[in-house]
Amino acid sequence: MEEILKKIEEQQTKIDAIYVSVEKLRKYFLWTLIVTVATVLVPLIAVVIILPSLLSTVSSLYQQ
């Protein structure tokens, strides 16, 4: 009986270590997703904002 309790305690220790590792991995993936989205969306938003004024400037140069 004592041997079974010892095995259960060892398993619980290993499960706790796995949980900590998985949580670190989850946070890593979350920040990777946030950085990836930011590096894609920020330039797209900048293009949407800057492109009309840039096209306006270029077209006014060629109208004269």
PDB file of N, CA, C and O in Angstrom, chain B, residues numbered from 101:
ATOM      1  N   MET B 101       0.820  -1.195   0.000  1.00  0.00           N
ATOM      2  CA  MET B 101       0.000   0.000   0.000  1.00  0.00           C
ATOM      3  C   MET B 101       0.864   1.260   0.000  1.00  0.00           C
ATOM      4  O   MET B 101       0.587   2.233  -0.702  1.00  0.00           O
ATOM      5  N   GLU B 102       1.909   1.207   0.804  1.00  0.00           N
ATOM      6  CA  GLU B 102       2.805   2.372   0.901  1.00  0.00           C
ATOM      7  C   GLU B 102       3.518   2.627  -0.427  1.00  0.00           C
ATOM      8  O   GLU B 102       3.778   3.772  -0.798  1.00  0.00           O
ATOM      9  N   GLU B 103       3.825   1.542  -1.131  1.00  0.00           N
ATOM     10  CA  GLU B 103       4.477   1.674  -2.432  1.00  0.00           C
ATOM     11  C   GLU B 103       3.557   2.353  -3.449  1.00  0.00           C
ATOM     12  O   GLU B 103       4.011   3.152  -4.268  1.00  0.00           O
ATOM     13  N   ILE B 104       2.289   2.038  -3.392  1.00  0.00           N
ATOM     14  CA  ILE B 104       1.315   2.656  -4.300  1.00  0.00           C
ATOM     15  C   ILE B 104       1.205   4.144  -4.008  1.00  0.00           C
ATOM     16  O   ILE B 104       1.161   4.948  -4.940  1.00  0.00           O
ATOM     17  N   LEU B 105       1.161   4.527  -2.753  1.00  0.00           N
ATOM     18  CA  LEU B 105       1.090   5.947  -2.384  1.00  0.00           C
ATOM     19  C   LEU B 105       2.336   6.697  -2.849  1.00  0.00           C
ATOM     20  O   LEU B 105       2.250   7.843  -3.291  1.00  0.00           O
ATOM     21  N   LYS B 106       3.481   6.052  -2.747  1.00  0.00           N
ATOM     22  CA  LYS B 106       4.721   6.661  -3.206  1.00  0.00           C
ATOM     23  C   LYS B 106       4.684   6.881  -4.713  1.00  0.00           C
ATOM     24  O   LYS B 106       5.103   7.932  -5.196  1.00  0.00           O
ATOM     25  N   LYS B 107       4.187   5.898  -5.457  1.00  0.00           N
ATOM     26  CA  LYS B 107       4.064   6.035  -6.916  1.00  0.00           C
ATOM     27  C   LYS B 107       3.104   7.166  -7.277  1.00  0.00           C
ATOM     28  O   LYS B 107       3.361   7.933  -8.205  1.00  0.00           O
ATOM     29  N   ILE B 108       2.006   7.265  -6.547  1.00  0.00           N
ATOM     30  CA  ILE B 108       1.031   8.328  -6.805  1.00  0.00           C
ATOM     31  C   ILE B 108       1.663   9.693  -6.556  1.00  0.00           C
ATOM     32  O   ILE B 108       1.443  10.624  -7.330  1.00  0.00           O
ATOM     33  N   GLU B 109       2.431   9.824  -5.506  1.00  0.00           N
ATOM     34  CA  GLU B 109       3.102  11.095  -5.215  1.00  0.00           C
ATOM     35  C   GLU B 109       4.115  11.442  -6.310  1.00  0.00           C
ATOM     36  O   GLU B 109       4.231  12.602  -6.705  1.00  0.00           O
ATOM     37  N   GLU B 110       4.844  10.441  -6.796  1.00  0.00           N
ATOM     38  CA  GLU B 110       5.797  10.671  -7.881  1.00  0.00           C
ATOM     39  C   GLU B 110       5.073  11.123  -9.146  1.00  0.00           C
ATOM     40  O   GLU B 110       5.530  12.026  -9.847  1.00  0.00           O
ATOM     41  N   GLN B 111       3.946  10.489  -9.424  1.00  0.00           N
ATOM     42  CA  GLN B 111       3.166  10.879 -10.595  1.00  0.00           C
ATOM     43  C   GLN B 111       2.641  12.303 -10.455  1.00  0.00           C
ATOM     44  O   GLN B 111       2.641  13.062 -11.424  1.00  0.00           O
ATOM     45  N   GLN B 112       2.198  12.667  -9.264  1.00  0.00           N
ATOM     46  CA  GLN B 112       1.693  14.021  -9.036  1.00  0.00           C
ATOM     47  C   GLN B 112       2.805  15.047  -9.244  1.00  0.00           C
ATOM     48  O   GLN B 112       2.566  16.115  -9.807  1.00  0.00           O
ATOM     49  N   THR B 113       4.003  14.731  -8.799  1.00  0.00           N
ATOM     50  CA  THR B 113       5.137  15.634  -9.005  1.00  0.00           C
ATOM     51  C   THR B 113       5.418  15.809 -10.493  1.00  0.00           C
ATOM     52  O   THR B 113       5.666  16.922 -10.958  1.00  0.00           O
ATOM     53  N   LYS B 114       5.378  14.720 -11.228  1.00  0.00           N
ATOM     54  CA  LYS B 114       5.622  14.792 -12.667  1.00  0.00           C
ATOM     55  C   LYS B 114       4.494  15.545 -13.375  1.00  0.00           C
ATOM     56  O   LYS B 114       4.750  16.316 -14.300  1.00  0.00           O
ATOM     57  N   ILE B 115       3.267  15.328 -12.951  1.00  0.00           N
ATOM     58  CA  ILE B 115       2.132  16.038 -13.548  1.00  0.00           C
ATOM     59  C   ILE B 115       2.258  17.539 -13.291  1.00  0.00           C
ATOM     60  O   ILE B 115       1.976  18.343 -14.179  1.00  0.00           O
ATOM     61  N   ASP B 116       2.674  17.920 -12.097  1.00  0.00           N
ATOM     62  CA  ASP B 116       2.871  19.345 -11.792  1.00  0.00           C
ATOM     63  C   ASP B 116       3.953  19.953 -12.678  1.00  0.00           C
ATOM     64  O   ASP B 116       3.809  21.077 -13.157  1.00  0.00           O
ATOM     65  N   ALA B 117       5.030  19.213 -12.893  1.00  0.00           N
ATOM     66  CA  ALA B 117       6.112  19.703 -13.750  1.00  0.00           C
ATOM     67  C   ALA B 117       5.624  19.848 -15.194  1.00  0.00           C
ATOM     68  O   ALA B 117       5.971  20.815 -15.871  1.00  0.00           O
ATOM     69  N   ILE B 118       4.832  18.902 -15.660  1.00  0.00           N
ATOM     70  CA  ILE B 118       4.284  18.977 -17.014  1.00  0.00           C
ATOM     71  C   ILE B 118       3.364  20.183 -17.134  1.00  0.00           C
ATOM     72  O   ILE B 118       3.392  20.880 -18.148  1.00  0.00           O
ATOM     73  N   TYR B 119       2.556  20.437 -16.122  1.00  0.00           N
ATOM     74  CA  TYR B 119       1.632  21.576 -16.136  1.00  0.00           C
ATOM     75  C   TYR B 119       2.402  22.886 -16.252  1.00  0.00           C
ATOM     76  O   TYR B 119       2.026  23.757 -17.036  1.00  0.00           O
ATOM     77  N   VAL B 120       3.458  23.033 -15.493  1.00  0.00           N
ATOM     78  CA  VAL B 120       4.273  24.250 -15.550  1.00  0.00           C
ATOM     79  C   VAL B 120       4.872  24.417 -16.939  1.00  0.00           C
ATOM     80  O   VAL B 120       4.877  25.516 -17.494  1.00  0.00           O
ATOM     81  N   SER B 121       5.372  23.331 -17.493  1.00  0.00           N
ATOM     82  CA  SER B 121       5.968  23.374 -18.826  1.00  0.00           C
ATOM     83  C   SER B 121       4.938  23.751 -19.890  1.00  0.00           C
ATOM     84  O   SER B 121       5.227  24.551 -20.780  1.00  0.00           O
ATOM     85  N   VAL B 122       3.749  23.183 -19.801  1.00  0.00           N
ATOM     86  CA  VAL B 122       2.699  23.465 -20.776  1.00  0.00           C
ATOM     87  C   VAL B 122       2.240  24.917 -20.658  1.00  0.00           C
ATOM     88  O   VAL B 122       1.969  25.554 -21.675  1.00  0.00           O
ATOM     89  N   GLU B 123       2.149  25.444 -19.462  1.00  0.00           N
ATOM     90  CA  GLU B 123       1.755  26.842 -19.276  1.00  0.00           C
ATOM     91  C   GLU B 123       2.790  27.792 -19.882  1.00  0.00           C
ATOM     92  O   GLU B 123       2.427  28.794 -20.498  1.00  0.00           O
ATOM     93  N   LYS B 124       4.063  27.484 -19.709  1.00  0.00           N
ATOM     94  CA  LYS B 124       5.111  28.301 -20.332  1.00  0.00           C
ATOM     95  C   LYS B 124       4.984  28.259 -21.855  1.00  0.00           C
ATOM     96  O   LYS B 124       5.116  29.284 -22.523  1.00  0.00           O
ATOM     97  N   LEU B 125       4.732  27.084 -22.388  1.00  0.00           N
ATOM     98  CA  LEU B 125       4.578  26.914 -23.830  1.00  0.00           C
ATOM     99  C   LEU B 125       3.353  27.665 -24.341  1.00  0.00           C
ATOM    100  O   LEU B 125       3.399  28.272 -25.410  1.00  0.00           O
ATOM    101  N   ARG B 126       2.268  27.626 -23.590  1.00  0.00           N
ATOM    102  CA  ARG B 126       1.045  28.337 -23.971  1.00  0.00           C
ATOM    103  C   ARG B 126       1.295  29.848 -24.024  1.00  0.00           C
ATOM    104  O   ARG B 126       0.863  30.519 -24.961  1.00  0.00           O
ATOM    105  N   LYS B 127       1.985  30.370 -23.028  1.00  0.00           N
ATOM    106  CA  LYS B 127       2.298  31.801 -23.018  1.00  0.00           C
ATOM    107  C   LYS B 127       3.225  32.164 -24.178  1.00  0.00           C
ATOM    108  O   LYS B 127       3.073  33.226 -24.782  1.00  0.00           O
ATOM    109  N   TYR B 128       4.174  31.298 -24.491  1.00  0.00           N
ATOM    110  CA  TYR B 128       5.069  31.530 -25.612  1.00  0.00           C
ATOM    111  C   TYR B 128       4.284  31.600 -26.924  1.00  0.00           C
ATOM    112  O   TYR B 128       4.495  32.504 -27.733  1.00  0.00           O
ATOM    113  N   PHE B 129       3.377  30.639 -27.129  1.00  0.00           N
ATOM    114  CA  PHE B 129       2.557  30.637 -28.343  1.00  0.00           C
ATOM    115  C   PHE B 129       1.651  31.859 -28.405  1.00  0.00           C
ATOM    116  O   PHE B 129       1.441  32.419 -29.481  1.00  0.00           O
ATOM    117  N   LEU B 130       1.115  32.276 -27.269  1.00  0.00           N
ATOM    118  CA  LEU B 130       0.251  33.454 -27.242  1.00  0.00           C
ATOM    119  C   LEU B 130       1.026  34.689 -27.679  1.00  0.00           C
ATOM    120  O   LEU B 130       0.542  35.453 -28.514  1.00  0.00           O
ATOM    121  N   TRP B 131       2.209  34.899 -27.135  1.00  0.00           N
ATOM    122  CA  TRP B 131       2.997  36.075 -27.506  1.00  0.00           C
ATOM    123  C   TRP B 131       3.490  35.990 -28.943  1.00  0.00           C
ATOM    124  O   TRP B 131       3.609  37.010 -29.622  1.00  0.00           O
ATOM    125  N   THR B 132       3.776  34.775 -29.411  1.00  0.00           N
ATOM    126  CA  THR B 132       4.151  34.610 -30.813  1.00  0.00           C
ATOM    127  C   THR B 132       2.996  35.015 -31.719  1.00  0.00           C
ATOM    128  O   THR B 132       3.205  35.675 -32.737  1.00  0.00           O
ATOM    129  N   LEU B 133       1.781  34.624 -31.354  1.00  0.00           N
ATOM    130  CA  LEU B 133       0.600  35.005 -32.121  1.00  0.00           C
ATOM    131  C   LEU B 133       0.396  36.515 -32.102  1.00  0.00           C
ATOM    132  O   LEU B 133       0.107  37.113 -33.139  1.00  0.00           O
ATOM    133  N   ILE B 134       0.542  37.129 -30.945  1.00  0.00           N
ATOM    134  CA  ILE B 134       0.353  38.580 -30.827  1.00  0.00           C
ATOM    135  C   ILE B 134       1.377  39.326 -31.677  1.00  0.00           C
ATOM    136  O   ILE B 134       1.019  40.266 -32.387  1.00  0.00           O
ATOM    137  N   VAL B 135       2.634  38.924 -31.616  1.00  0.00           N
ATOM    138  CA  VAL B 135       3.680  39.588 -32.402  1.00  0.00           C
ATOM    139  C   VAL B 135       3.452  39.375 -33.894  1.00  0.00           C
ATOM    140  O   VAL B 135       3.640  40.296 -34.688  1.00  0.00           O
ATOM    141  N   THR B 136       3.048  38.171 -34.277  1.00  0.00           N
ATOM    142  CA  THR B 136       2.788  37.890 -35.692  1.00  0.00           C
ATOM    143  C   THR B 136       1.639  38.745 -36.214  1.00  0.00           C
ATOM    144  O   THR B 136       1.748  39.342 -37.285  1.00  0.00           O
ATOM    145  N   VAL B 137       0.557  38.807 -35.477  1.00  0.00           N
ATOM    146  CA  VAL B 137      -0.588  39.622 -35.891  1.00  0.00           C
ATOM    147  C   VAL B 137      -0.197  41.085 -35.966  1.00  0.00           C
ATOM    148  O   VAL B 137      -0.588  41.787 -36.899  1.00  0.00           O
ATOM    149  N   ALA B 138       0.567  41.549 -34.994  1.00  0.00           N
ATOM    150  CA  ALA B 138       0.986  42.958 -34.989  1.00  0.00           C
ATOM    151  C   ALA B 138       1.879  43.274 -36.184  1.00  0.00           C
ATOM    152  O   ALA B 138       1.750  44.338 -36.789  1.00  0.00           O
ATOM    153  N   THR B 139       2.775  42.369 -36.523  1.00  0.00           N
ATOM    154  CA  THR B 139       3.675  42.652 -37.651  1.00  0.00           C
ATOM    155  C   THR B 139       2.961  42.567 -38.989  1.00  0.00           C
ATOM    156  O   THR B 139       3.467  43.087 -39.984  1.00  0.00           O
ATOM    157  N   VAL B 140       1.809  41.930 -39.042  1.00  0.00           N
ATOM    158  CA  VAL B 140       1.039  41.885 -40.278  1.00  0.00           C
ATOM    159  C   VAL B 140       0.025  43.025 -40.328  1.00  0.00           C
ATOM    160  O   VAL B 140      -0.106  43.691 -41.355  1.00  0.00           O
ATOM    161  N   LEU B 141      -0.685  43.252 -39.240  1.00  0.00           N
ATOM    162  CA  LEU B 141      -1.759  44.241 -39.241  1.00  0.00           C
ATOM    163  C   LEU B 141      -1.266  45.686 -39.215  1.00  0.00           C
ATOM    164  O   LEU B 141      -1.847  46.539 -39.886  1.00  0.00           O
ATOM    165  N   VAL B 142      -0.235  45.974 -38.475  1.00  0.00           N
ATOM    166  CA  VAL B 142       0.250  47.357 -38.381  1.00  0.00           C
ATOM    167  C   VAL B 142       0.668  47.893 -39.754  1.00  0.00           C
ATOM    168  O   VAL B 142       0.258  49.000 -40.102  1.00  0.00           O
ATOM    169  N   PRO B 143       1.455  47.174 -40.544  1.00  0.00           N
ATOM    170  CA  PRO B 143       1.768  47.682 -41.880  1.00  0.00           C
ATOM    171  C   PRO B 143       0.537  47.811 -42.779  1.00  0.00           C
ATOM    172  O   PRO B 143       0.444  48.758 -43.560  1.00  0.00           O
ATOM    173  N   LEU B 144      -0.408  46.875 -42.679  1.00  0.00           N
ATOM    174  CA  LEU B 144      -1.623  46.969 -43.488  1.00  0.00           C
ATOM    175  C   LEU B 144      -2.433  48.206 -43.125  1.00  0.00           C
ATOM    176  O   LEU B 144      -2.931  48.902 -44.010  1.00  0.00           O
ATOM    177  N   ILE B 145      -2.566  48.482 -41.852  1.00  0.00           N
ATOM    178  CA  ILE B 145      -3.292  49.674 -41.412  1.00  0.00           C
ATOM    179  C   ILE B 145      -2.554  50.928 -41.864  1.00  0.00           C
ATOM    180  O   ILE B 145      -3.180  51.896 -42.297  1.00  0.00           O
ATOM    181  N   ALA B 146      -1.231  50.917 -41.765  1.00  0.00           N
ATOM    182  CA  ALA B 146      -0.441  52.071 -42.212  1.00  0.00           C
ATOM    183  C   ALA B 146      -0.628  52.304 -43.711  1.00  0.00           C
ATOM    184  O   ALA B 146      -0.735  53.448 -44.152  1.00  0.00           O
ATOM    185  N   VAL B 147      -0.666  51.237 -44.485  1.00  0.00           N
ATOM    186  CA  VAL B 147      -0.860  51.380 -45.936  1.00  0.00           C
ATOM    187  C   VAL B 147      -2.236  51.962 -46.221  1.00  0.00           C
ATOM    188  O   VAL B 147      -2.367  52.832 -47.082  1.00  0.00           O
ATOM    189  N   VAL B 148      -3.252  51.504 -45.524  1.00  0.00           N
ATOM    190  CA  VAL B 148      -4.608  52.014 -45.739  1.00  0.00           C
ATOM    191  C   VAL B 148      -4.684  53.503 -45.406  1.00  0.00           C
ATOM    192  O   VAL B 148      -5.408  54.248 -46.067  1.00  0.00           O
ATOM    193  N   ILE B 149      -3.957  53.934 -44.407  1.00  0.00           N
ATOM    194  CA  ILE B 149      -3.991  55.342 -44.010  1.00  0.00           C
ATOM    195  C   ILE B 149      -3.123  56.199 -44.933  1.00  0.00           C
ATOM    196  O   ILE B 149      -3.537  57.289 -45.329  1.00  0.00           O
ATOM    197  N   ILE B 150      -1.936  55.726 -45.277  1.00  0.00           N
ATOM    198  CA  ILE B 150      -0.968  56.537 -46.028  1.00  0.00           C
ATOM    199  C   ILE B 150      -1.218  56.501 -47.536  1.00  0.00           C
ATOM    200  O   ILE B 150      -0.973  57.497 -48.217  1.00  0.00           O
ATOM    201  N   LEU B 151      -1.693  55.390 -48.066  1.00  0.00           N
ATOM    202  CA  LEU B 151      -1.835  55.223 -49.509  1.00  0.00           C
ATOM    203  C   LEU B 151      -2.722  56.284 -50.177  1.00  0.00           C
ATOM    204  O   LEU B 151      -2.335  56.794 -51.228  1.00  0.00           O
ATOM    205  N   PRO B 152      -3.872  56.638 -49.634  1.00  0.00           N
ATOM    206  CA  PRO B 152      -4.676  57.664 -50.314  1.00  0.00           C
ATOM    207  C   PRO B 152      -3.966  59.009 -50.449  1.00  0.00           C
ATOM    208  O   PRO B 152      -4.025  59.629 -51.511  1.00  0.00           O
ATOM    209  N   SER B 153      -3.304  59.463 -49.404  1.00  0.00           N
ATOM    210  CA  SER B 153      -2.604  60.737 -49.511  1.00  0.00           C
ATOM    211  C   SER B 153      -1.415  60.633 -50.463  1.00  0.00           C
ATOM    212  O   SER B 153      -1.105  61.591 -51.170  1.00  0.00           O
ATOM    213  N   LEU B 154      -0.758  59.498 -50.487  1.00  0.00           N
ATOM    214  CA  LEU B 154       0.357  59.295 -51.404  1.00  0.00           C
ATOM    215  C   LEU B 154      -0.125  59.294 -52.855  1.00  0.00           C
ATOM    216  O   LEU B 154       0.492  59.918 -53.719  1.00  0.00           O
ATOM    217  N   LEU B 155      -1.219  58.596 -53.117  1.00  0.00           N
ATOM    218  CA  LEU B 155      -1.770  58.581 -54.471  1.00  0.00           C
ATOM    219  C   LEU B 155      -2.249  59.967 -54.881  1.00  0.00           C
ATOM    220  O   LEU B 155      -2.107  60.353 -56.042  1.00  0.00           O
ATOM    221  N   SER B 156      -2.803  60.703 -53.962  1.00  0.00           N
ATOM    222  CA  SER B 156      -3.250  62.059 -54.252  1.00  0.00           C
ATOM    223  C   SER B 156      -2.066  62.945 -54.628  1.00  0.00           C
ATOM    224  O   SER B 156      -2.144  63.726 -55.575  1.00  0.00           O
ATOM    225  N   THR B 157      -0.998  62.823 -53.900  1.00  0.00           N
ATOM    226  CA  THR B 157       0.190  63.616 -54.171  1.00  0.00           C
ATOM    227  C   THR B 157       0.785  63.258 -55.546  1.00  0.00           C
ATOM    228  O   THR B 157       1.142  64.136 -56.331  1.00  0.00           O
ATOM    229  N   VAL B 158       0.881  61.977 -55.808  1.00  0.00           N
ATOM    230  CA  VAL B 158       1.458  61.526 -57.076  1.00  0.00           C
ATOM    231  C   VAL B 158       0.571  61.947 -58.249  1.00  0.00           C
ATOM    232  O   VAL B 158       1.073  62.409 -59.273  1.00  0.00           O
ATOM    233  N   SER B 159      -0.723  61.792 -58.102  1.00  0.00           N
ATOM    234  CA  SER B 159      -1.624  62.181 -59.205  1.00  0.00           C
ATOM    235  C   SER B 159      -1.615  63.686 -59.439  1.00  0.00           C
ATOM    236  O   SER B 159      -1.763  64.123 -60.581  1.00  0.00           O
ATOM    237  N   SER B 160      -1.447  64.485 -58.399  1.00  0.00           N
ATOM    238  CA  SER B 160      -1.375  65.932 -58.577  1.00  0.00           C
ATOM    239  C   SER B 160      -0.083  66.334 -59.289  1.00  0.00           C
ATOM    240  O   SER B 160      -0.056  67.337 -60.003  1.00  0.00           O
ATOM    241  N   LEU B 161       0.973  65.570 -59.102  1.00  0.00           N
ATOM    242  CA  LEU B 161       2.228  65.858 -59.791  1.00  0.00           C
ATOM    243  C   LEU B 161       2.089  65.628 -61.298  1.00  0.00           C
ATOM    244  O   LEU B 161       2.652  66.374 -62.099  1.00  0.00           O
ATOM    245  N   TYR B 162       1.343  64.604 -61.673  1.00  0.00           N
ATOM    246  CA  TYR B 162       1.200  64.268 -63.089  1.00  0.00           C
ATOM    247  C   TYR B 162       0.087  65.056 -63.789  1.00  0.00           C
ATOM    248  O   TYR B 162      -0.002  65.024 -65.016  1.00  0.00           O
ATOM    249  N   GLN B 163      -0.749  65.751 -63.046  1.00  0.00           N
ATOM    250  CA  GLN B 163      -1.820  66.525 -63.662  1.00  0.00           C
ATOM    251  C   GLN B 163      -1.287  67.822 -64.279  1.00  0.00           C
ATOM    252  O   GLN B 163      -1.895  68.342 -65.214  1.00  0.00           O
ATOM    253  N   GLN B 164      -0.219  68.330 -63.805  1.00  0.00           N
ATOM    254  CA  GLN B 164       0.305  69.608 -64.276  1.00  0.00           C
ATOM    255  C   GLN B 164       1.089  69.498 -65.531  1.00  0.00           C
ATOM    256  O   GLN B 164       1.588  70.504 -66.037  1.00  0.00           O
TER     257      GLN B 164
END
